[in-house]
């Protein structure tokens, strides 16, 4: 008897599916015509060699996606329930650096609320100030300094501080697709971009993310830390947190939906129906990325995803 490894996931899209192995980080982009037999094995979880086509068995065996076991002990391998858990209310604070006052306040917020990751965007060399400010603090645990300044990019990374080049590409593209078990699990129930983030702009205004429209306060206000503590638990601040991809018109048909981080703002049509005003750079209905030969926009296929309706000439 054989069993499917718990490291294996299968995500079905409209035209193609993703068979992935978290252990080896292998990703296989397969046609849906080949998925049925694999999907059956996922449902069964345990099977005899004779129940599987020789070609599929060999493929799964060669890529360490199955393991040999005994029928009498299969109850020792319960099905894994993928539930995202985090001990932090906020995982990331994003700051557009403008002056040292906002920097110090951002670090104070990380320390008070126990935010592990601080992302700072700027082109001024403030690395020593950051290092001195966090040296005796437990939070933030790490700082990523994002810049387009060539001289800063020549500096070496320091303990708890990483210097990273600003990426001006479209947020969702082929290079940003990430096979990550934590991201995958989070994506099942949450929006992987808006979830557990807080943003402070160059004027001190606080929002969920840089793309968010709603402003909640300014860190120049008195008692700003207590106000932030109260704001981050509100329904208004968490508006997009649970808008996972299976609730969004086009995304729920995409095989990459559990592997991408999408910064487009979702809009609600009715409960449990969300849409985007801008198209993604991947079209799951033809399995093509923008720029690839044969690419067509979703709109050109006659698919409508608006505040009024979702309609398609395709069989969906």
Secondary structure, DSSP 8 states (H G I E B T S, - for coil): -EEE-TTEEEEE-SSEEEEEETTTTEEEEEEGGGHHHHHHHHHH-EE-GGGS-HHHHHHHHHTT-EEE--GGGGGGS---------S-S-SEEEEE---HHHHHHHHHHHHHHT--EEEEE-SS--HHHHHHHHTT-SSSSEEEEEE--HHHHTS--BTTEEEEE---S-SSSGGG----HHHHHHHTTS-TTTTTEEEE-TT-EEESSTT-----EETTSTTHHHHHHHHTTSTTTTTTTT--GGGBTTGGG-TTTTS----S-EEEEETTEEEESS--SEETTTTEETTSTT---TGGGT-EESSS-EE-SS--
